[in-house]
Amino acid sequence: MLTVRIMLFCLLLVLTSGCAAIGTRASKGAGRPYAGVREDAHYLAHPSEADYPALQPLNVIDMPFSFVVDTLCLPYDLVEEK
């Protein structure tokens, strides 16, 4: 049973990786460098503004993955910067 829980937790981590980086680009478009990291940091600093306050610990887990996705998208964001 412990193995199943660990596998489900790992699957959850994989599915949420880079979530803020991808979600921000989908809703607000490209052009904001490090938008995913900024969004994670904003909701960590202002938890009352989050849509799902109970999921705030996932922002801490998501931040390094969003950093990687934001870094990969940085050249495109700089070209499309508004």
Beta strands, then each sheet from edge to edge (+ up, - down):
end
